[in-house]
């Protein structure tokens, strides 16, 4: 029993930790296998390669799927809390690296879903000790959370606009000019409002062209709104990280969360990023 527990502990250190030589080697080897698997999937999507080497690539891919299945089983085996790992972000991604290979038995094109294995490459942040870069990503997440309600209101307003403009174009232009339904008109409004302009549906009447001009101008006016909202929240999140609550001069440590200056001596509370 003791040997079994010792084996599981050693396996856990190698698979889940990167602070040891064995752990770094395991993760580095795993990343190379993931990368090789992605290359196989990409090559198999090329018609010339697929027609000549389909069977060989299929066997190789099955080999990769077997390796990932064994790895997933080992992670469940040595994890102190298997269910916690299984339902964690990395646990679900590890499982998704296996499922498409099994689905390919019944639906051949499902093998291209194996490209999801690229998400497993996120482990490179752990292997290469790039955790400081992940801290910078937290700024983006905080900004997204802070701007969520504003952006949702903005998107709701945009949805209202494109519905109104799409319906107007359906009424004004009609099926004879390509606007065969209100959803088709809404599609045109979205394409025009976002300044993409595929040109597959074009207004022919004078009134339709006037409405089209209004949609274009409106698109240029509002396209920067979500960017501005996100940028403001990002600046706020970064400023909050810079904030130093202990005054470096008088050492007062009770300030408002958004305070920029000490209420006792007036000294600046936040420092510049180095």
N, C-alpha and C positions, 0 to 999 in steps of 0.2 A: 504493500500500500504506500509505503514511504517512497519507494523508487518511482511509483506512478505519479505521486504528487510532485516529486522533484523534477520528473520529466516534463510534466505540464507547466511547471514554473519556468523551466529553461525555455520551453517552447513559447510561452507567453512573452518572455523577455525578448526573444529573437524576432517574433512576429509583430508585436505591438509597440516595441520601444526602439528608438533609433539612437540611444545614447551608448550602445555597445557596438563593438566591431561586428558581431554576428547580426545584430539588428540592422546596421547600415548595409551590410552585404545583402541581407535578405530583401530589404526594400529596394536597393539598387538593382538587384537581379529581377525583382518583380516589375519594376518600371521598364526595364529592357524588354521583358516578355510582353507587357502591355503594349509597348511601342511596336514590337514586331507583329503582334496581333492586329493592330490598327493598320499597319502597312499591308497585311494580307487582305483585309477587308477592302481597302482602297483599290488594290490591284485587281481584286475579283470583280470590281464594278466596271472595269474596262473590258469592252466587248472582245477585243482581240486576245487578251490574256485569259478571259473566262472561257472562250471557245477552245483554247488550246490546253489549258491547265486546270480546268474546272475540278476534276477529280482530285488532283494533287492538292490544290488549295483547300478543298473540302476536308481532306484528311488532316492537313496541317491545322485547319481551324478547329476541327474536333479535338486535336491534341491540345490546343490552347484552352478550349473549353474544359477539358478534363483536368488540366493543371489548375485552372481557376476554381473548379468545383472542389478539388482536393484542398486547395488553399482555404476556401471558404469553410469547409468542414473542419480543418485544423483550427481556424479562428474560433469557431463555435466550441470546439473541444477544450481549448486551453483558456478561453475567456472566463474570468470569475463570474460574470453575469452574461450568459449567452444571449438571453432575450434582449437585454439592454443593447448589446452590440448589434444584434439582428435588426433592431428597429432604429438604430442610429443612422446618421446620414451616410457614413462610409459603409455600414453594414448593408443598407439598401442598395447602394451603388455596386458593392461587391456581388450582391445577388443578381442585379440586373446585368452584370457582365456574363452571367451563365445562362439566364432564361432565354435570350434570343437564339442561342445555339440549339436549345432544345426545341423551340418553336419552329426552327428551320426544318425539322423533320417533317412537319405538316404543311408549312408554308415557306417555300424556298427563299423568297425575297426577305423573309424575317432576318436572315443572316446579316443584312446591311444595318440592322438595328444594333449590331455589335459595336458600331462606332461609338455607342454610349460609353464604351470602356475608356474613352479619352478623359472622362470625368475622374477616373481612377488616377490619372496623372497628377491630380491635385496633391497626391502624397509627396510630390517632389519638393513642396514647401517644407515638409518635415525632414526629408533626407538632406536637403541642401541648407538647412537651418535658415530658411527665409522668413521666419516668423515675424520679424519687424515689418515686412511688407504686408503681412496679414493685418497688422495693427492699422496700417494706412487704409486697408479695405474697410475697417470698422467705421471710419469717417463716412464712407459712402453709404454703408448700411444705416447709420444714424441719420444721415441726410434723407435717405429714402423713407425712413419711418416718419421723420418730421414733416416731410412734404406730402405724405400719402393722402391726407384729407384734401389738401389744396388741389393736388393733381387729379383726384377723383372728381372733385367739383368741376374742374376744367374739362375733363374728358366727358362728363355728363353734358356740359354746355356744348361741346363740339358735336356730340351725338345728336343733340337737339337741332343744331344748325344744319348738319348734313341731312337729317331727316326732312327738315323744312325745304332746303334747297333741292333735294332729290325729288320730293313730291311736286315742287313747282316745275321742275324740268319735265317730269312725266306729264303734267297737265299741259304745259306750253308746247313741248316738242312732240310728244306722242310716239307710238310704236313705229310710225313711218320713218322716223329719224333715229331709230335704234333704242329709244327709251321705252322698252316693251313692258316695264313694270316699275312700281315704286322701288323695290329693292335694286333694280338696275340703275334707277336714278340716284339712289343713295350711294351705290358703288361709284358712279361717275363723280358725285359730289366729294367723296372721300379722296379719290384720285386727284381731283382738281384742287381741293383744299390743301392737300399735302404737297402741292406743286410737283407731283410726279408726272402727271399728264401723259398717259399711255397713248392717247389719240385713237383708241378703238371706238369710242363714242364721241361724236362732235356735234354741238348745237348748230342748227341750220337757220333758225328764225332769228329775227332781230332781237326780240324779247329774250329768247334763249341765250343769245350772245351777251346781252346786257347782264343777265343773271350770272352767266359764266364769268364775266369780268368782275362782278361783285364777289363771287366766290374766290377768285384768284387774289384779289386785294385783301380779302379777309384772311386768306391763308397766310399771306406774307405778314399780316398784322399779328396773328396769334401763334405762329409756329415757334416763336422764341419764348412763349409764356412758360411752358413746363421747364425749359432750360433755366430761365431766370429764377423760378421757384426753387429748383433743385440747387442752383448755385448759392442762393441765399441761405438755404438750410445747411449746405456743406460748409460755408464760411462760419455759420453759427456753431456747428459741431466742432470745427477745428479751433475756434476761439474758446469753446468750453473746455477743450483739452489743454489749451495753453493757460487757462485760468489757474492762478496760484492763490489759494485761499489764505495761507499764512502770509501776512504782510512781512516783507523782508526787512522793513525798517523798525516798526514798533511791535512786530510779532502778534498782532491781533489775528485771531483765527475764526472769528464769527462774522461772515459777510453774506450778503445775498448771493444766490447762485450765479446771477448774471452780472455781478458787480465788477467793474473794471478798475476802480480805485478804492483804496482803503478809506473807510468812513471816519477813522481816527486821525490819520496823518496825511491823507490825500495821495499817498504813494501808489504807483501803478501795481496792480496785483498780478497781472499776467506777463509772461516773458515771451520773447520772440522764439520761434522755432529755430533750432540750431541746424 
